[in-house]
Amino acid sequence: MTDTTDTSNESTRDASGTARRDFLKGVGAAAAVGATGLGSAQDLTEMNTLEVVDDPIGNYPYRDWEDLYREEWDWDGKARSTHSVNCTGSCSWQVYTRNGQVWREEQAGDYPRFDESLPDPNPRGCQKGACFTDYVNADQRVTHPLRRTGERGEGKWERISWDEALTEIAEEVIDAVEDEEYDAISGFTPIPAMSPVSFASGSRLVNLLGGVSHSFYDWYSDLPPGQPITWGTQTENAESADWYNADYIIAWGSNINVTRIPDAKYFLEAGYDGAKRVGIFTDYSQTAIHCDEWIGPDPGSDTALALGMARTIVDEGLYDEEHLKEQTDMPLLVREDTGKFLRASEVSGLDVDADRPEKVFVMQDADGGLRTAPGSLGERDGQHDHSLSIELDFDPDLDAERTVQTTDGAVETRTVWQNLRDELSEYTPEVVNEITGVGRQTHQKIAREFAEVDRAKIIHGKGVNDWYHNDLGNRAIQLLVTLTGNLGRQGTGLDHYVGQEKIWTFKGWKNLSFPTGSVRGVPTTLWTYYHAGIMENTDPETAAKIQESIDKGWMPLYPSERDDGSRPDPRLMFVWRGNYFNQAKGNIAVEEELWPKLDLVVDINFRMDSTALNSDIVLPTASHYEKHDLSVTDMHTYVHPFTPAVEPLGESKTDWQIFRELAAKIQELAEERGVEPVEDRKFDREIDLQSVHDDYTRDWIDNEPGALAEDKAAAEFILENSEESNPEGTDEQLTFDDIEEQPRRLLETGDHWSSDIEEGEAYSPWKDYVQDKNPWPTFTGRQQYYIDHDWFLELDEQLPTHKEGPVLQEKSEYPLSYNTPHSRWSIHSTWRDDSKMLRLQRGEPTVYLNPEDAAERGIEDGDTVRVYNDLDSVEVQAKIYPSGEPGTVRHFFSWERFQYPDRNNFNSLVPMYMKPTQLVQYPEDTGEHLHFFPNYWGPTGVNSDVRIEVEPVEEEAASLDAGLLGVSATGSESTDSGSESTDSGSRTRGALGRVSDLLGGDGS
Amino acid sequence: MSEPIAERDGPGFDEGLRAGAIDEEAAARGSVYALAAAAFAEPSGGVHERFADGSLDEAMATLVDRSGLDVDPPDLTVEDDRETLAARYNDLFVVGYSEVIDGTDGTVENQGPPASLYESTYRSDVSWNDVNLDLARAYEHFGCEVGGDERRHHDHARLELEFAGYLCRLAAAGDGDGVADGGSDGGSAGAAEPSDLRRARLDFHDRHLSVLASGLRTALDEEPGTSVYGRLARFLDAFVAADVDDLADRLDAGAGGDREHAVTDGPDGGERS
């Protein structure tokens, strides 16, 4: 800043200079007018927020405002950052600042190219990122710790100091740990990849406290269960640049142009390069319009469509036989009597070289001899064992059907392939047409084209993953790439881009988040289901299976059952980087049953979202432009940083600093209270609150005290301890400074990925198995389409099959299907309340109705309608959507509860329901193939089987009309703007009553 | 937020600055703005106490009386306990989220609290950047910057009010004969000419504080249960308007619409001044 102090007249200043300066700064200014009796209020005249930095007695010539514009104005700084939390775009931006404020952002556009034959990766970004400044500068930024003073959700808040806030939280934590209810402490935060330091901040503390880390990928129904079932892997995708390598792409329920804006160019460019693009959407979506063909199956019928296509491929011999024999379970023999795989241990006289022959499977070779299947789990040392190979030295018979002499006597067996062909034979063109509405010839034509090209790919999305039978749908669609051998090569595969299942820099993140290595993870769907009391309203068969899964330890539930058979309620919940209360399916039960069980809800946020509004303490956190962190995504193979363009606004702090300081407060109070270490009832460790801050800041790998006190050091820790950024055995390493200079491509992949990152090639998964012949991480060591778990057999789901979804509401009563797609204008609830984004749409919650459905109900575009079912009703605006099929209402995800008249939302119409097949462990005794691991395997929180009805709301009855500012539907309006508005309840603001309505005037 | 400092070391006003060294009317106006700035802060214990014990009310009345402006002082007494006043404050000014205003015509309500303390909220004519940049230039020109450990936006009411107070005091202390704001153009060595400071004050009002004051008043008029904050906002709007009229008159600057920097498109669409 220019020093404008004029020192030339220093000699003319007398002893009054100090007092004059004080006066100008407001000190004693009230007294300066000569008034007396001002009382203590005269102290309030001092400048507190604005600071006089130059000599106030200096010379400030002023003629006109233009004097202020003499100096050329330019940015005085810029910084590289990006946007989180749950946006998988991971786009690098430059943020421009002036005077310590963010002025604007711009796509950085400097991703290095690794393959000149692919379209330029630059620039990445979308309209949401381009206006994130709105949040940074927003009026509604939470800038100070707030504590509720009224009932939860009532809206009465007071500002408290950081010390008060942290003390109150720390006391509650210490009480819980001393009561040995540490597993009643929950931490919910989603998706680490796009800000792993922030993710790790609370997870690290919760881990040290012995608390519970919640899953998110399964909870949001982003996890495709078919992938762990069939491929033994959570999910793995090619980066989006690989789309360009494909000759044929099916976008199956993945609305790329809406939900993958930074990547959509690869889809478009692939078309220009000659690839055929087929869109499978129930509506004529924004992606469908850019495809060469659009297939519109009836909602929920994707499984039948895929199986019909599979039948065509099989019947017409278009499958890749070599791939099926080597890479899949198709040649394995299955017992006809039990439906179980034939095990080597059961076959008399079969030579087995394995520690666990009961987990070794059997094929028949071309000569009719029985052979063990190489790579079976019984031969392997755990799920992942690359010391073995699945390569065959014989030719297995896919069509085997024979009697086998077993320890149980003679048993009839058939291959999985034979069983599958039987299943597929059900899906004749007529049946497929009847179930899906897709033409008899159309689906066969697409199947043939898909099978006949060299490189075919499916981009798979949430549109087909939100159904109760999503596991069956996944398996059926996966079958298409397996049958055609479209796996493990560039331009092939099934890429499921929903949420963000993985973080590239895995080990560094894991060690930062969970330093003890003993993680109390919980499937959030089950946790919510149980503690929200939904078990009591579940059909007996499902409830029994859920209980069995819990009792057998297949799925963990916390707090754990105590020795006396009791189970405490959850007690304390931290939510950061997420909006649990708003996004919860079954949210009525969450609000009414689960929420009251929590003694303390702490929300860490930069805005008052629905969870913050319904919490007890809100801690202000830094925005994306105010902190150090990292960002990666499975949409690309780069890593780039968040760096602080400006200081956190007000008293806000970064997530890392908040949890670190909470750890310090816990340690301080624990020392004062003399809290002794508590033995963890599950893990071999002590929970020592007197060292929790020291443990928080300690680098557990190098055992360096205090090394992780700062955010940037935590980010460096991740880079240093991840194979992807610091490969073992090389001199190459990516540092934070490197990626701040320019996004860098990751160097290698760790052992949790199934291909290498190769120079000059877009990443494409599964090469470890398909090209290198390592066993797939499944029970059979192969892509496994047959699951012989008792529950699968009982439910007749051992193979992918089409099933109708559960009847949650009767169609006669609620004739319309209801789904909640992702929107173009927000990333979940973030940006849902941004004015710029709202102006690009209707500005409020809207349901999309087919014109016929609307006309039948007398609804016109723009009408207020009531959408309801047996659970609840919501009032929203109707939008007529000719591109939508009749019979389906779309209510785009995920408006905040406060944007609805009655504080309910899109999820109020959605119950929580779980499918038992997603609660299993497999093999049942050891679980190497399917076992609970947060975000890898667990029940998905599905929602697309819901039915509703819609009716117009009479204009005078619409709650929205009361939204006219300051006027209630029933209250009297004050017309005298100069008068005090003191009548409690006489006026409401917007659709939502404010606290001031309740408080009324103060009587003075 | 830092608490007001009740006691300071060093010479007091009477000890260090000779009597008659300031223009009392300008100084009083400066203190009115300063008190308003303090009153629009989160009601911490100290601020609430001064509301509750009547000292803020009394001080404001005294200062308004000495400001030379014909404006009725506000009633700044409160009966709320601190928690209730804090709940009221946070509800009105802090906790913000978008709400549906009109479900049929696409009207988008702001994302902020019911009554924003940020001027940019009331400026549909210019961007957030422009408002804040303009203020940053003004603060910087007169040797000020956003202070303290916290990063704040330049257009918050407290900053603008403190700055308005500061300009008043610059004017008040600018002339050794105590006539800086009283009609004489004689200036003290080193300081800006009094007429220049009057021009600066008028321009600042026209460009910023008038917009904020009237916007805040309008917003609070539309809210229930605004209590002392509604009264304060109504007073502030009237006081700023009176100050503007007085300054314009002294500078012969004409009515609002005639002045170069006057914003005529206020939040309610009506002409001010």
Interface residues (C-beta under 8 A of the other chain):
Chain A: M1 T2 T4 T5 D6 S8 N9 T12 A15 S16 T18 A19 R20 D22 F23 L24 K25 G26 V27 G28 A29 A30 A31 A32 V33 G34 A35 G37 L38 G39 S40 A41 Q42 D43 L44 T45 E46 M47 N48 T49 L50 E51 V52 V53 D54 D55 P56 I57 G58 N59 Y60 P61 Y62 R63 D64 W65 D67 L68 Y69 W73 R98 N99 G100 Q101 W103 R104 D134 N137 A138 D139 Q140 T143 H144 L146 T149 G150 G155 K156 W157 E158 R159 R607 M608 D609 L613 V646 E647 P648 L649 G650 E651 R832 D833 D834 S835 L838 R839 R842 G843 E844 P845 G862 D863 T864 Q877 E896 F898 Q899 Y900 P901 A958 L960 D961 G963 L964 L965 G966 S977 G978 E980 S981 T982 D983 S984 G985 S986 R987 T988 R989 G990 A991 L992 R994 V995 S996 D997 L998 L999 G1000 G1001 D1002 G1003 S1004
Chain B: M1 S2 P4 I5 A6 R8 G10 P11 G12 F13 D14 E15 G16 L17 R18 A21 I22 E24 A27 A28 G30 S31 A34 L35 A37 A38 A39 A41 E42 S44 V47 E49 R50 D53 G54 S55 L56 E58 A59 M60 T62 L63 R66 D75 T77 V78 E79 D80 R82 E83 T84 L85 A86 A87 R88 N90 D91 L92 V94 V95 G96 Y97 S98 E99 V100 I101 D102 G103 T104 G106 T107 V108 E109 N110 Q111 G112 P113 P114 S116 L117 Y118 T121 W128 N129 N132 L133 D134 A136 R137 A138 Y139 E140 H141 F142 G143 C144 E145 V146 G147 G148 E150 R151 R152 H153 H154 H156 R158 L159 E162 F163 G165 Y166 R169 L170 A172 A173 A189 G190 A191 A192 E193 D196 L197 R199 A200 D203 R207 T218 D221 E222 E223 P224 G225 T226 S227 V228 G230 R231 R234 E260 H261
